Amino acid sequence: MCEGAEVLEADPHGDKVLRLADGSILKLFRRKRLLSSALLYPYARRFQHNALALARMGIPVPTVLSVMRIPEMARDCVHYRPLPGDTMRQVVARGVSPERRQELRRALTRLIIRLHDHGVYFRSLHIGNVIVTPEGQLGLIDFSDMRIYPWSLGKYLRKRNMQRMYKVAGEPDWVDMDAVIAGDAG
């Protein structure tokens, strides 16, 4: 399956994300601690569950093809078809007109408010995890650590959810933080 694969992401523990010869992606997860919630509910399964939940909300996400365990490597993995498009970070790096910048900012603000209204708590949210699809929609990738509550997030969790963006230079400029925290796209 991995023959001819391109390593997209790795760390000192090994490969993490591979693009397979057919263009699909294999994302490998390792358990960081012996005793962890990942023992009972592996991150690959969380990825699959979150992809289905986000798709039901109408948010574009990768298509999960399978979830498996590779005992020889002590890894769980998810095999998926990537979401077409570029990350918002890639779009921003290429440069955008002031009008397009405002469109993207409004779209990202609306997406985050929608996620919060659906109870989505996604602390790894940043513009590198947001895809701008060829149709101009915003979708999500890399959401295995996301949690979905059965209620809309309150202001405290909305603010806490945005802390990662606050830490990355320039990223807070791509979203109307006041609107996100208030839960009002205006």
Contact map, one row per residue, 1 for C-alpha under 8 A:
111000000000000000010000000000000000000000000000000000000000000000000000000000000000000000000000000000000000000000000000000000000000000000000000000000000000000000000000000000000000000000
111110000000000001011000000000000000000000000000000000000000000000000000000000000000000000000000000000000000000000000000000000000000000000000000000000000000000000000000000000000000000000
111110000000000000011000000000000000000000000000000000000000000000000000000000000000000000000000000000000000000000000000000000000000000000000000000000000000000000000000000000000000000000
011111000000000000011000000000000000000000000000000000000000000000000000000000000000000000000000000000000000000000000000000000000000000000000000000000000000000000000000000000000000000000
011111100000000001111000000000000000000000000000000000000000000000000000000000000000000000000000000000000000000000000000000000000000000000000000000000000000000000000000000000000000000000
000111110000000001111000000000000000000000000000000000000000000000000000000000000000000000000000000000000000000000000000000000000000000000000000000000000000000000000000000000000000000000
000011111100001111100000000000000000000000000000000000000000000000000000000000000000000000000000000000000000000000000000000000000000000000000000000000000000000000000000000000000000000000
000001111100000111100000000000000000000000000000000000000000000000000000000000000000000000000000000000000000000000000000000000000000000000000000000000000000000000000000000000000000000000
000000111110001111000000000000000000000000000000000000000000000000000000000000000000000000000000000000000000000000000000000000000000000000000000000000000000000000000000000000000000000000
000000111111111110000000000000000000000000000000000000000000000000000000000000000000000000000000000000000000000000000000000000000000000000000000000000000000000000000000000000000000000000
000000001111111100000000000000000000000000000000000000000000000000000000000000000000000000000000000000000000000000000000000000000000000000000000000000000000000000000000000000000000000000
000000000111110000000000000000000000000000000000000000000000000000000000000000000000000000000000000000000000000000000000000000000000000000000000000000000000000000000000000000000000000000
000000000111111000000000000000000000000000000000000000000000000000000000000000000000000000000000000000000000000000000000000000000000000000000000000000000000000000000000000000000000000000
000000000111111100000000000000000000000000000000000000000000000000000000000000000000000000000000000000000000000000000000000000000000000000000000000000000000000000000000000000000000000000
000000101110111111000000000100000000000000000000000000000000000000000000000000000000000000000000000000000000000000000000000000000000000000000000000000000000000000000000000000000000000000
000000111110011111000000001110000000000000000000000000000000000000000000000000000000000000000000000000000000000000000000000000000000000000000000000000000000000000000000000000000000000000
000000111100001111100000111100000000000000000000000000000000000000000000000000000000000000000000000000000000000000000000000000000000000000000000000000000000000000000000000000000000000000
010011111000001111110000111000000000000000000000000000000000000000000000000000000000000000000000000000000000000000000000000000000000000000000000000000000000000000000000000000000000000000
000011110000000011111011110000000000000000000000000000000000000000000000000000000000000000000000000000000000000000000000000000000000000000000000000000000000000000000000000000000000000000
111111000000000001111111110000000000000000000000000000000000000000000000000000000000000000000000000000000000000000000000000000000000000000000000000000000000000000000000000000000000000000
011111000000000000111111000000000000000000000000000000000000000000000000000000000000000000000000000000000000000000000000000000000000000000000000000000000000000000000000000000000000000000
000000000000000000011111000000000000000000000000000000000000000000000000000000000000000000000000000000000000000000000000000000000000000000000000000000000000000000000000000000000000000000
000000000000000000111111100000000000000000000000000000000000000000000000000000001000000000000000000000000000000000000000000000000000000000000000000000000000000000000000000000000000000000
000000000000000000111111110000000000000000000000000000000000000000000000000000111100000000000000000000000000000000000000000000000000000000000000000000000000000000000000000000000000000000
000000000000000011110011111000000000000000000000000000000000000000000000000000111100000000000000000000000000000000000000000000000000000000000000000000000000000000000000000000000000000000
000000000000000011110001111100000000000000000000000000000000000000000000000011110000000000000000000000000000000000000000000000000000000000000000000000000000000000000000000000000000000000
000000000000000111000000111110000000000000000000000000000000000000000000000011100000000000000000000000000000000000000000000000000000000000000000000000000000000000000000000000000000000000
000000000000001110000000011111000000000000010000000000000000000000000000001111000000000000000000000000000000000000000000000000000000000000000000000000000000000000000000000000000000000000
000000000000000100000000001111100000000000110000000000000000000000000000001110000000000000000000000000000000000000000000000000000000000000000000000000000000000000000000000000000000000000
000000000000000000000000000111110000000000000000000000000000000000000000011100000000000000000000000000000000000000000000000000000000000000000000000000000000000000000000000000000000000000
000000000000000000000000000011111101011000000000000000000000000000000000001000000000000000000000000000000000000000000000000000000000000000000000000000000000000000000000000000000000000000
000000000000000000000000000001111101000000000000000000000000000000000000000000000000000000000000000000000000000000000000000000000000000000000000000000000000000000000000000000000000000000
000000000000000000000000000000111111000000000000000000000000000000000000000000000000000000000000000000000000000000000000000000000000000000000000000000000000000000000000000000000000000000
000000000000000000000000000000111111000000000000000000000000000000000000000000000000000000000000000000000000000000000000000000000000000000000000000000000000000000000000000000000000000000
000000000000000000000000000000001111101000000000000000000000000000000000000000000000000000000000000000000000000000000000000000000000000000000000000000000000000000000000000000000000000000
000000000000000000000000000000111111111100000000000000000000000000000000000000000000000000000000000000000000000000000000000000000000000000000000000000000000000000000000000000000000000000
000000000000000000000000000000000011111111000000000000000000000000000000000000000000000000000000000000000000000000000000000000000000000000000000000000000000000000000000000000000000000000
000000000000000000000000000000100001111111100000000000000000000000000000000000000000000000000000000000000000000000000000000000000000000000000000000000000000000000000000000000000000000000
000000000000000000000000000000100011111111000000000000000000000000000000000000000000000000000000000000000000000000000000000000000000000000000000000000000000000000000000000000000000000000
000000000000000000000000000000000001111111000000000000000000000000000000000000000000000000000000000000000000000000000000000000000000000000000000000000000000000000000000000000000000000000
000000000000000000000000000000000000111111101100000000000000000000000000000000000000000000000000000000000000000000000000000000000000000000000000000000000000000000000000000000000000000000
000000000000000000000000000000000000111111111100000000000000000000000000000100000000000000000000000000000000000000000000000000000000000000000000000000000000000000000000000000000000000000
000000000000000000000000000010000000010011111110000000000000000000000000000100000000000000000000000000000000000000000000000000000000000000000001100000000000000000000000000000000000000000
000000000000000000000000000110000000000001111111000000000000000000110000000111000000000000000000000000000000000000000000000000000000000000000001000000000000000000000000000000000000000000
000000000000000000000000000000000000000011111111100000000000000000100000000001000000000000000000000000000000000000000000000000000000000000000000000000000000000000000000000000000000000000
000000000000000000000000000000000000000011111111110000000000000000000000000000000000000000000000000000000000000000000000000000000000000000000001100000000000000000000000000000000000000000
000000000000000000000000000000000000000000111111111000000000000000000000000001000000000000000000000000000000000000000000000000000000000000000111100000000000000000000000000000000000000000
000000000000000000000000000000000000000000011111111100000000000100100000000001000000000000000000000000000000000000000000000000000000000000000001000000000000000000000000000000000000000000
000000000000000000000000000000000000000000001111111110000000000000000000000000000000000000000000000000000000000000000000000000000000000000000000000000000000000000000000000000000000000000
000000000000000000000000000000000000000000000111111111000000000000000000000000000000000000000000000000000000000000000000000000000000000000000011011000000000000000000000000000000000000000
000000000000000000000000000000000000000000000011111111100000111100000000000000000000000000000000000000000000000000000000000000000000000000000010000000000000000000000000000000000000000000
000000000000000000000000000000000000000000000001111111110000000000000000000000000000000000000000000000000000000000000000000000000000000000000000000000000000000000000000000000000000000000
000000000000000000000000000000000000000000000000111111111000000000000000000000000000000000000000000000000000000000000000000000000000000000000000000000000000000000000000000000000000000000
000000000000000000000000000000000000000000000000011111111111100000000000000000000000000000000000000000000000000000000000000000000000000000000000000000000000000000000000000000000000000000
000000000000000000000000000000000000000000000000001111111111100000000000000000000000000000000000000000000000000000000000000000000000000000000000000000000000000000000000000000000000000000
000000000000000000000000000000000000000000000000000111111110000000000000000000000000000000000000000000000000000000000000000000000000000000000000000000000000000000000000000000000000000000
000000000000000000000000000000000000000000000000000011111110000000000000000000000000000000000000000000000000000000000000000000000000000000000000000000000000000000000000000000000000000000
000000000000000000000000000000000000000000000000000001111111000000000000000000000000000000000000000000000000000000000000000000000000000000000000000000000000000000000000000000000000000000
000000000000000000000000000000000000000000000000000001111111100000000000000000000000000000000000000000000000000000000000000000000000000001110000000000000000000000000000000000000000000000
000000000000000000000000000000000000000000000000000001100111110000000000000000000010000000000000000000000000000000000000000000000000000011110000000000000000000000000000000000000000000000
000000000000000000000000000000000000000000000000001001100011111000000000000000000110000000000000000000000000000000000000000000000000000000111000000000000000000000000000000000000000000000
000000000000000000000000000000000000000000000000001000000001111100000000000000011110000000000000000000000000000000000000000000000000000000011000000000000000000000000000000000000000000000
000000000000000000000000000000000000000000000000001000000000111110000000000000011110000000000000000000000000000000000000000000000000000000000000000000000000000000000000000000000000000000
000000000000000000000000000000000000000000000001001000000000011111100000000001111000000000000000000000000000000000000000000000000000000000000000000000000000000000000000000000000000000000
000000000000000000000000000000000000000000000000000000000000001111100000000001111000000000000000000000000000000000000000000000000000000000000000000000000000000000000000000000000000000000
000000000000000000000000000000000000000000000000000000000000000111110000000001110000000000000000000000000000000000000000000000000000000000000000000000000000000000000000000000000000000000
000000000000000000000000000000000000000000011001000000000000000111111000000111100000000000000000000000000000000000000000000000000000000000000000000000000000000000000000000000000000000000
000000000000000000000000000000000000000000010000000000000000000001111100000111000000000000000000000000000000000000000000000000000000000000000000000000000000000000000000000000000000000000
000000000000000000000000000000000000000000000000000000000000000000111110011110000000000000000000000000000000000000000000000000000000000000000000000000000000000000000000000000000000000000
000000000000000000000000000000000000000000000000000000000000000000011111111110000000000000000000000000000000000000000000000000000000000000000000000000000000000000000000000000000000000000
000000000000000000000000000000000000000000000000000000000000000000001111111000000000000000000000000000000000000000000000000000000000000000000000000000000000000000000000000000000000000000
000000000000000000000000000000000000000000000000000000000000000000000111111000000000000000000000000000000000000000000000000000000000000000000000000000000000000000000000000000000000000000
000000000000000000000000000000000000000000000000000000000000000000000111111000000000000000000000000000000000000000000000000000000000000000000000000000000000000000000000000000000000000000
000000000000000000000000000001000000000000000000000000000000000000001111111100000000000000000000000000000000000000000000000000000000000000000000000000000000000000000000000000000000000000
000000000000000000000000000111100000000000000000000000000000000000001111111110000000000000000000000000000000000000000000000000000000000000000000000000000000000000000000000000000000000000
000000000000000000000000000111000000000001110000000000000000000000111100011111000000000000000000000000000000000000000000000000000000000000000000000000000000000000000000000000000000000000
000000000000000000000000011110000000000000010000000000000000000000111100001111100000000000000000000000000000000000000000000000000000000000000000000000000000000000000000000000000000000000
000000000000000000000000011100000000000000011011000000000000000111110000000111110000000000000000000000000000000000000000000000000000000000000000000000000000000000000000000000000000000000
000000000000000000000001111000000000000000000000000000000000000111100000000011111000000000000000000000000000000000000000000000000000000000000000000000000000000000000000000000000000000000
000000000000000000000001110000000000000000000000000000000000011111000000000001111100000000000000000000000000000000000000000000000000000000000000000000000000000000000000000000000000000000
000000000000000000000011100000000000000000000000000000000000011110000000000000111110000000000000000000000000000000000000000000000000000000000000000000000000000000000000000000000000000000
000000000000000000000001100000000000000000000000000000000000111000000000000000011111000000000000000000000000000000000000000000000000000000000000000000000000000000000000000000000000000000
000000000000000000000000000000000000000000000000000000000001111000000000000000001111100000000000000000000000000000000000000000000010100000101000000000000000000000000000000000000000000000
000000000000000000000000000000000000000000000000000000000000000000000000000000000111110000000000000000000000000000000000000000000010110000000000000000000000000000000000000000000000000000
000000000000000000000000000000000000000000000000000000000000000000000000000000000011111000000000000000000000000000000000000000000011110000000000000000000000000000000000000000000000000000
000000000000000000000000000000000000000000000000000000000000000000000000000000000001111111100000000000000000000000000000000000000011100000000000000000000000000000000000000000000000000000
000000000000000000000000000000000000000000000000000000000000000000000000000000000000111111100000000000000000000000000000000000111111000000000000000000000000000000000000000000000000000000
000000000000000000000000000000000000000000000000000000000000000000000000000000000000011111110000000000000000000000000000000000111111000000000000000000000000000000000000000000000000000000
000000000000000000000000000000000000000000000000000000000000000000000000000000000000011111111000000000000000000000000000000000110000000000000000000000000000000000000000000000000000000000
000000000000000000000000000000000000000000000000000000000000000000000000000000000000011111111100000000000000000000000000000000010000000000000000000000000000000000000000000000000000000000
000000000000000000000000000000000000000000000000000000000000000000000000000000000000011111111111000000000000000000000000000000000001000000000000000000000000000000000000000000000000000000
000000000000000000000000000000000000000000000000000000000000000000000000000000000000000111111111000000000000000000000000000000000000000000000000000000000000000000000000000000000000000000
000000000000000000000000000000000000000000000000000000000000000000000000000000000000000011111110000000000000000000000000000000000000000000000000000000000000000000000000000000000000000000
000000000000000000000000000000000000000000000000000000000000000000000000000000000000000001111111000000000000000000000000000000000000000000000000000000000000000000000000000000000000000000
000000000000000000000000000000000000000000000000000000000000000000000000000000000000000000111111100000000000000000000000000000000000000000000000000000000000000000000000000000000000000000
000000000000000000000000000000000000000000000000000000000000000000000000000000000000000000110111110110000000000000000000000000000000000000000000000000000000000000000000000000000000000000
000000000000000000000000000000000000000000000000000000000000000000000000000000000000000000000011111110000000000000000000000000000000000000000000000000000000000000000000000000000000000000
000000000000000000000000000000000000000000000000000000000000000000000000000000000000000000000001111111000000000000000000000000000000000000000000000000000000000000000000000000000000000000
000000000000000000000000000000000000000000000000000000000000000000000000000000000000000000000000111111100000000000000000000000000000000000000000000000000000000000000000000000000000000000
000000000000000000000000000000000000000000000000000000000000000000000000000000000000000000000001111111110000000000000000000000000000000000000000000000000000000000000000000000000000000000
000000000000000000000000000000000000000000000000000000000000000000000000000000000000000000000001111111111000000000000000000000000000000000000000000000000000000000000000000001000000000000
000000000000000000000000000000000000000000000000000000000000000000000000000000000000000000000000011111111100000000000000000000000000000000000000000000000000000000000000000000000000000000
000000000000000000000000000000000000000000000000000000000000000000000000000000000000000000000000001111111110000000000000000000000000000000000000000000000000000000000000000000000000000000
000000000000000000000000000000000000000000000000000000000000000000000000000000000000000000000000000111111111000000000000000000000000000000000000000000000000000000000000000001000000000000
000000000000000000000000000000000000000000000000000000000000000000000000000000000000000000000000000011111111100000000000000000000000000000000000000000000000000000000000000011110000000000
000000000000000000000000000000000000000000000000000000000000000000000000000000000000000000000000000001111111110000000000000000000000000000000000000000000000000000000000000000110000000010
000000000000000000000000000000000000000000000000000000000000000000000000000000000000000000000000000000111111111000000000000000000000000001000000000000000000000000000000000000000000000000
000000000000000000000000000000000000000000000000000000000000000000000000000000000000000000000000000000011111111100000000000000000000000001000000000000000000000000000000000001100000000000
000000000000000000000000000000000000000000000000000000000000000000000000000000000000000000000000000000001111111110000000000000000000000000000000000000000000000000000000000000111011000010
000000000000000000000000000000000000000000000000000000000000000000000000000000000000000000000000000000000111111111000000000000000000000000000000000000000000000000000000000000000001000010
000000000000000000000000000000000000000000000000000000000000000000000000000000000000000000000000000000000011111111100000000000000000000001000000000000000000000000000000000000000000000000
000000000000000000000000000000000000000000000000000000000000000000000000000000000000000000000000000000000001111111110000000000000000000000000000000000000000000000000000000000000001000000
000000000000000000000000000000000000000000000000000000000000000000000000000000000000000000000000000000000000111111111000000000000000000000000000000000000000000000000000000000000011001110
000000000000000000000000000000000000000000000000000000000000000000000000000000000000000000000000000000000000011111111100000000000000000000000000000000000000000000000000000000000000000000
000000000000000000000000000000000000000000000000000000000000000000000000000000000000000000000000000000000000001111111111100000000000000000000000000000000000000000000000000000000000000000
000000000000000000000000000000000000000000000000000000000000000000000000000000000000000000000000000000000000000111111111100000000000000000000000000000011000010000000000000000000000001000
000000000000000000000000000000000000000000000000000000000000000000000000000000000000000000000000000000000000000011111111000000000000000000000000000000111000000000000000000000000000001000
000000000000000000000000000000000000000000000000000000000000000000000000000000000000000000000000000000000000000001111111000000000000000000000000000111111000000000000000000000000000000000
000000000000000000000000000000000000000000000000000000000000000000000000000000000000000000000000000000000000000000111111100000000000000000000000000111111000000000000000000000000000000000
000000000000000000000000000000000000000000000000000000000000000000000000000000000000000000000000000000000000000000111111110000000000000000000000011110011000000000000000000000000000000000
000000000000000000000000000000000000000000000000000000000000000000000000000000000000000000000000000000000000000000110011111000000000000000000000011110001000110010000000000000000000000000
000000000000000000000000000000000000000000000000000000000000000000000000000000000000000000000000000000000000000000000001111110000000000000000010111000000000000010000000000000000000000000
000000000000000000000000000000000000000000000000000000000000000000000000000000000000000000000000000000000000000000000000111110000000000000000000110000000000000111110000000000000000000000
000000000000000000000000000000000000000000000000000000000000000000000000000000000000000000000000000000000000000000000000011111001000000000000010110000000000000000010000000000000000000000
000000000000000000000000000000000000000000000000000000000000000000000000000000000000000000000000000000000000000000000000011111101100000000000000000000000000000011011000000000000000000000
000000000000000000000000000000000000000000000000000000000000000000000000000000000000000000000000000000000000000000000000000111111100000000000000000000000000000000011000001000000000000000
000000000000000000000000000000000000000000000000000000000000000000000000000000000000001110000000000000000000000000000000000011111100000000000000000000000000000000000000001000000000000000
000000000000000000000000000000000000000000000000000000000000000000000000000000000000001111000000000000000000000000000000000001111110000000000000000000000000000000000000000000000000000000
000000000000000000000000000000000000000000000000000000000000000000000000000000000000001100000000000000000000000000000000000111111110000000011100000000000000000000000000000000000000000000
000000000000000000000000000000000000000000000000000000000000000000000000000000000000001100000000000000000000000000000000000011111111000001111000000000000000000000000000000000000000000000
000000000000000000000000000000000000000000000000000000000000000000000000000000000011111100000000000000000000000000000000000000011111100011111000000000000000000000000000000000000000000000
000000000000000000000000000000000000000000000000000000000000000000000000000000000000111100100000000000000000000000000000000000000111111111100000000000000000000000000000000000000000000000
000000000000000000000000000000000000000000000000000000000000000000000000000000000011110000000000000000000000000000000000000000000011111111100000000000000000000000000000000000000000000000
000000000000000000000000000000000000000000000000000000000000000000000000000000000001100000000000000000000000000000000000000000000001111110000000000000000000000000000000000000000000000000
000000000000000000000000000000000000000000000000000000000000000000000000000000000000000000000000000000000000000000000000000000000001111110000000000000000000000000000000000000000000000000
000000000000000000000000000000000000000000000000000000000000000000000000000000000000000000000000000000000000000000000000000000000001111111000000000000000000000000000000000000000000000000
000000000000000000000000000000000000000000000000000000000001000000000000000000000000000000000000000000000000000000000000000000000011111111100000000000000000000000000000000000000000000000
000000000000000000000000000000000000000000000000000000000011000000000000000000000000000000000000000000000011001000000000000000000111100111110000000000000000000000000000000000000000000000
000000000000000000000000000000000000000000000000000000000011100000000000000000000010000000000000000000000000000000000000000000000111100011111000000000000000000000000000000000000000000000
000000000000000000000000000000000000000000000000000000000011110000000000000000000000000000000000000000000000000000000000000000001110000001111110000000000000000000000000000000000000000000
000000000000000000000000000000000000000000000000000000000000110000000000000000000010000000000000000000000000000000000000000000001110000000111110000000000000000000000000000000000000000000
000000000000000000000000000000000000000000000010000000000000000000000000000000000000000000000000000000000000000000000000000000001000000000011111000000000000000000000000000000000000000000
000000000000000000000000000000000000000000000010011000000000000000000000000000000000000000000000000000000000000000000000010100000000000000011111110000000000000000000000000000000000000000
000000000000000000000000000000000000000000110111010000000000000000000000000000000000000000000000000000000000000000000000000000000000000000000111110000000000000000000000000000000000000000
000000000000000000000000000000000000000000100110000000000000000000000000000000000000000000000000000000000000000000000000011100000000000000000011111000000000000000000000000000000000000000
000000000000000000000000000000000000000000000000010000000000000000000000000000000000000000000000000000000000000000000001111100000000000000000011111100000000000000000000000000000000000000
000000000000000000000000000000000000000000000000010000000000000000000000000000000000000000000000000000000000000000000001110000000000000000000000111110000000000000000000000000000000000000
000000000000000000000000000000000000000000000000000000000000000000000000000000000000000000000000000000000000000000000111100000000000000000000000011111000000000000000000000000000000000000
000000000000000000000000000000000000000000000000000000000000000000000000000000000000000000000000000000000000000000000111100000000000000000000000001111111000000000000000000000000000000000
000000000000000000000000000000000000000000000000000000000000000000000000000000000000000000000000000000000000000000000110000000000000000000000000000111110000000000000000000000000000000000
000000000000000000000000000000000000000000000000000000000000000000000000000000000000000000000000000000000000000000001110000000000000000000000000000011111000000000000000000000000000000000
000000000000000000000000000000000000000000000000000000000000000000000000000000000000000000000000000000000000000000011111000000000000000000000000000011111100000000000000000000000000000000
000000000000000000000000000000000000000000000000000000000000000000000000000000000000000000000000000000000000000000011111100000000000000000000000000010111111110000000000000000000000000000
000000000000000000000000000000000000000000000000000000000000000000000000000000000000000000000000000000000000000000000000000000000000000000000000000000011111110000000000000000000000000000
000000000000000000000000000000000000000000000000000000000000000000000000000000000000000000000000000000000000000000000000000000000000000000000000000000001111111000000000000000000000111000
000000000000000000000000000000000000000000000000000000000000000000000000000000000000000000000000000000000000000000000000000000000000000000000000000000001111111100000000000000000000000000
000000000000000000000000000000000000000000000000000000000000000000000000000000000000000000000000000000000000000000000000100000000000000000000000000000001111111110000000000000000000000000
000000000000000000000000000000000000000000000000000000000000000000000000000000000000000000000000000000000000000000010000100000000000000000000000000000001111111111000000000000000001100000
000000000000000000000000000000000000000000000000000000000000000000000000000000000000000000000000000000000000000000000000000000000000000000000000000000000011111111100000000000000000100000
000000000000000000000000000000000000000000000000000000000000000000000000000000000000000000000000000000000000000000000000001000000000000000000000000000000001111111100000000000000000000000
000000000000000000000000000000000000000000000000000000000000000000000000000000000000000000000000000000000000000000000000111010000000000000000000000000000000111111110000000000000000000000
000000000000000000000000000000000000000000000000000000000000000000000000000000000000000000000000000000000000000000000000001010000000000000000000000000000000011111111100000000000000000000
000000000000000000000000000000000000000000000000000000000000000000000000000000000000000000000000000000000000000000000000001000000000000000000000000000000000001111111110000000000000000000
000000000000000000000000000000000000000000000000000000000000000000000000000000000000000000000000000000000000000000000000001111000000000000000000000000000000000011111111000000000000000000
000000000000000000000000000000000000000000000000000000000000000000000000000000000000000000000000000000000000000000000000000011000000000000000000000000000000000001111111001100000000000000
000000000000000000000000000000000000000000000000000000000000000000000000000000000000000000000000000000000000000000000000000000000000000000000000000000000000000001111111101100000000000000
000000000000000000000000000000000000000000000000000000000000000000000000000000000000000000000000000000000000000000000000000000000000000000000000000000000000000000111111100000000000000000
000000000000000000000000000000000000000000000000000000000000000000000000000000000000000000000000000000000000000000000000000000000000000000000000000000000000000000011111111100000000000000
000000000000000000000000000000000000000000000000000000000000000000000000000000000000000000000000000000000000000000000000000000000000000000000000000000000000000000000111111100000000000000
000000000000000000000000000000000000000000000000000000000000000000000000000000000000000000000000000000000000000000000000000000000000000000000000000000000000000000000001111111000000000000
000000000000000000000000000000000000000000000000000000000000000000000000000000000000000000000000000000000000000000000000000001100000000000000000000000000000000000001101111111100000000000
000000000000000000000000000000000000000000000000000000000000000000000000000000000000000000000000000000000000000000000000000000000000000000000000000000000000000000001101111111111000000000
000000000000000000000000000000000000000000000000000000000000000000000000000000000000000000000000000000001000000000000000000000000000000000000000000000000000000000000000011111110000000000
000000000000000000000000000000000000000000000000000000000000000000000000000000000000000000000000000010011001000000000000000000000000000000000000000000000000000000000000011111110000000000
000000000000000000000000000000000000000000000000000000000000000000000000000000000000000000000000000000001101100000000000000000000000000000000000000000000000000000000000001111111001000000
000000000000000000000000000000000000000000000000000000000000000000000000000000000000000000000000000000001100100000000000000000000000000000000000000000000000000000000000000111111111000000
000000000000000000000000000000000000000000000000000000000000000000000000000000000000000000000000000000000000100000000000000000000000000000000000000000000000000000000000000100111111100000
000000000000000000000000000000000000000000000000000000000000000000000000000000000000000000000000000000000000000000000000000000000000000000000000000000000000000000000000000000011111110000
000000000000000000000000000000000000000000000000000000000000000000000000000000000000000000000000000000000000100010000000000000000000000000000000000000000000000000000000000000011111111111
000000000000000000000000000000000000000000000000000000000000000000000000000000000000000000000000000000000000110110000000000000000000000000000000000000000000010000000000000000111111111110
000000000000000000000000000000000000000000000000000000000000000000000000000000000000000000000000000000000000000000000000000000000000000000000000000000000010011000000000000000001111111100
000000000000000000000000000000000000000000000000000000000000000000000000000000000000000000000000000000000000000000000000000000000000000000000000000000000010000000000000000000000111111100
000000000000000000000000000000000000000000000000000000000000000000000000000000000000000000000000000000000000000010011000000000000000000000000000000000000010000000000000000000000011111110
000000000000000000000000000000000000000000000000000000000000000000000000000000000000000000000000000000000000000010000000000000000000000000000000000000000000000000000000000000000011111111
000000000000000000000000000000000000000000000000000000000000000000000000000000000000000000000000000000000100110010000000000000000000000000000000000000000000000000000000000000000011001111
000000000000000000000000000000000000000000000000000000000000000000000000000000000000000000000000000000000000000000000000000000000000000000000000000000000000000000000000000000000010000111
